[in-house]
Amino acid sequence: MASKVINVVVAGLGGQGVVKASDILADAAFRCGLDVKKSEIHGMSQRGGSVASDVRFGPHVYSPMIPAGQADCLIVVAPDQVEVNRHVLKASGILVSPESLATVPGKIQAKSVNVALLGVLSNVLEIPLETWEAAICANLAEKHHRLNLEAFHQGRQATA
């Protein structure tokens, strides 16, 4: 598992599931026995404003905040938020955006794009598939499990 602290920023607009995606990521890392810290900035999220959530996990994490230019991964749910948030990503960092899903066969429902992007991210993190699936189910109502598990696997296939 992670021998160093991994920094992931999830960003988008209010109502796109940014916080829910970060909850799932934090839960998956915690299920792996890692120390996890998480923070959120909601801005005017109730009105479709910018939302960002920092998730840090590893053997020992001391602060929930990720300094600018230090994110290993940046997940952006809204395409127009990529440039707004790019400054948090380190030079060697990985950007996961809706464009990452361009090769997915079939359509991903808008309300599941956040989980599909976690599927893309899952291909670069050392978190077992069954742990991701357990975290998704633990953080969503049962009636949303099938749709979101399908979206997650579509995201995994987009970059597999």
JOVEN-V227356 format. One record per residue. N is the residue number from 1. OMEGA is omega in whole degrees, 0 to 359 (NA if undefined). Layout:
BEGIN
n & omega
N & OMEGA
N & OMEGA
END
This chain:
BEGIN
n & omega
1 & 186
2 & 178
3 & 177
4 & 179
5 & 177
6 & 181
7 & 180
8 & 174
9 & 175
10 & 184
11 & 178
12 & 181
13 & 179
14 & 179
15 & 181
16 & 178
17 & 179
18 & 181
19 & 179
20 & 178
21 & 180
22 & 175
23 & 180
24 & 179
25 & 180
26 & 179
27 & 180
28 & 179
29 & 179
30 & 178
31 & 177
32 & 179
33 & 181
34 & 172
35 & 185
36 & 172
37 & 184
38 & 174
39 & 183
40 & 172
41 & 186
42 & 180
43 & 178
44 & 188
45 & 180
46 & 182
47 & 178
48 & 180
49 & 183
50 & 176
51 & 176
52 & 178
53 & 177
54 & 174
55 & 179
56 & 179
57 & 182
58 & 181
59 & 178
60 & 179
61 & 185
62 & 182
63 & 179
64 & 186
65 & 178
66 & 178
67 & 177
68 & 178
69 & 183
70 & 180
71 & 175
72 & 181
73 & 175
74 & 175
75 & 180
76 & 184
77 & 180
78 & 182
79 & 182
80 & 178
81 & 181
82 & 183
83 & 179
84 & 186
85 & 185
86 & 183
87 & 180
88 & 185
89 & 176
90 & 184
91 & 181
92 & 184
93 & 183
94 & 176
95 & 176
96 & 182
97 & 178
98 & 176
99 & 178
100 & 182
101 & 185
102 & 183
103 & 181
104 & 175
105 & 182
106 & 184
107 & 174
108 & 180
109 & 183
110 & 183
111 & 179
112 & 181
113 & 180
114 & 180
115 & 176
116 & 178
117 & 173
118 & 176
119 & 176
120 & 181
121 & 183
122 & 179
123 & 181
124 & 178
125 & 181
126 & 176
127 & 183
128 & 181
129 & 182
130 & 177
131 & 175
132 & 183
133 & 178
134 & 180
135 & 178
136 & 182
137 & 180
138 & 185
139 & 180
140 & 176
141 & 184
142 & 181
143 & 180
144 & 184
145 & 185
146 & 182
147 & 184
148 & 175
149 & 176
150 & 180
151 & 178
152 & 181
153 & 174
154 & 177
155 & 177
156 & 181
157 & 183
158 & 183
159 & 183
160 & NA
END
